[in-house]
Amino acid sequence: MSKERLYLFDTTLRDGAQTNGVDFTLADKIAIAAMLDELGIDYVEGGYPGANATDTEFFSERRKLRGKFTAFGMTRRPGRSASNDPGIAALIGAQADAICFVAKSWDYHVRVALETTPEENLASIRDSVKAAKESGKEVLLDCEHFFDGYKANPQFAVECAKAAYEAGARWVVLCDTNGGTLPNEIERIVGEVVKVIPGEHVGIHAHNDTEQAVANSLAAVRAGARQIQGTLNGLGERCGNANLVSIIPTLKLKAEFADKFDIGVTDAALKTLGKVSRALDERLNRPSFRYAPYVGENAFATKAGIHASAIMKAPETYEHVNPDAVGNKRKVLVSEQAGKSNVLAELDRIGLKVDKDDRRIGRLLEIVKEREAIGYAYDAADASFELLARRTLGTVPDYFDVSQFDVNVEQRDNALGQRVTVTMAVVKVKVGNESLISAAEGNGPVNALDHALRKDLGKYQDYIKGLKLTDYRVRILNGGTEAVTRVLIESADENGEHWTTIGVSPNIIDASFQALMDSIIYKLVKSGAPV
């Protein structure tokens, strides 16, 4: 049987830009659009030309995308003609393949927000769609507040959608703008709409204010909608939009959808999904959500020993999909709750082949539990566990030795008479027979120590030049100023590999130094650096 086509519309660069703290540059938009296109997204909505300088410049030239480069904007203003509306002119003049208009579909908003009549609102929809279509653009219409509007006045909400479709819109998109509609309501209402407008022209745009945007999007597909709008990593205003990073693998890997529908994302592209998700977070300079479905670091992590034993025999016992399919990997965590199966599974993952009856396995498990009792958490620090395992098995080279380090924090007046805090670190390192001393300033003691430590490692410098720290987390394990501190450092390299290291000490600098050292040594081990 031939499958129906579902279309994916990404609005990361427009609706996602409304996320608190997100401010895309032109370079960001160009890079993310290319990333979305490579993934196989059908429509890439780039922004609102005319609304700001960045979006206007983004649409000043045609972008080379396989998908349809889409501009967003409002329908004509009440009381103006489409030919005399500067917003319509900016959209038609934009170097875009498609235009996505937004229009009110709740009579309450028409009356209160637009201060116009239902008839004028319908005319605005028809005129705008017609003008854009005559210019040669593909046209979409987002029916803003559609579900709230339908519940208040179903006849008017549907009339708005019909006006767009009858004027020539390729897609009429039903928006749950406030994000408060439930999946059963979505399915019922979309089911009514597709009796009037063919489902192959109906889309869904869901917000996540009840944590159900993904479920609502899938409910709309069940009811007949054939376009899904969303964002990478669920970016968006307030609680975000429907997360395409969760929707895409569900459509590809769950039989209910995979047996009936095709999407533009290939199996090969699906394997890059985790990388795409992380790349967006890196561009936003924020840590990736480790508990994200499908692509999160912990999405396929198992901690309980009995689960680990089962996974080693048959992974599907505790995995709903193969992690490789979405570019993720299985993690069997080692912690104080772990059993021998966890240790063996993790050693196998990192490529250390050890006989299951090797006495060193029991010793390694004892060391883990002893260290976790004083504050270490190896289930959160995969790289530090690997180094601990390799040391227990005698396979970590002595690359270099830090014989001394000093961190100085000084508060003083600068040349402008301003009170500033200056931090400097000095590190003395021995690499073979060579002694090296490096000094560096930083915006804090850990940052300065990191810069100094990685400033000059002699013959190993080339191996760590792509190393960068992407996250730094501190947890106080007990109360008081003499509390024990746990530091977790997440690192990445030029190959896109990520790892986490740990340090524990009553002294936060010492704990940070442990984690920094593990990060560098792990990179050297993975790079095959010679002793």
Protein Blocks (a to p, Z undefined) as FASTA:
>chain_A
ZZdddddddfklmmmmmpghiacdfklmmmmmmmmmmnopabdcfbjehjamklmmmmmp
ccddfbdcddddddddehiafklcfklmmmmmpccfbdcddddfbfklmmmmnopafklm
mmmmmmmmmmmmmnopacddddehklmmmmmommlmmmmmmmmmmnopabdcdddfkopa
cfklmmmmmmmmmmmmcfklcccdddfklopmmmmmmmmmmnopabdcddehhiaehjbp
adfklmmmmmmmmmklmmmpccfbdfklmmmmmmmmmmmmmmnopacdfkbghjamklmg
cfblklmmmmmmommlmpcbdfklnopacdddddfkbcfklmmmmmmmnopacdfklmkl
mmmmmmmmmmmmnopafklmmklmmmmmmmmnopaccfbacfbdcddddddddfkopacd
dddddddddehjbccddddddfbfklmmmmmmmmpgojmmmmmmmgccfbdcdddfbgcj
kbccddddddddfkopacddddddfblklmmmmmmmmmmmmmmmmnopaZZ
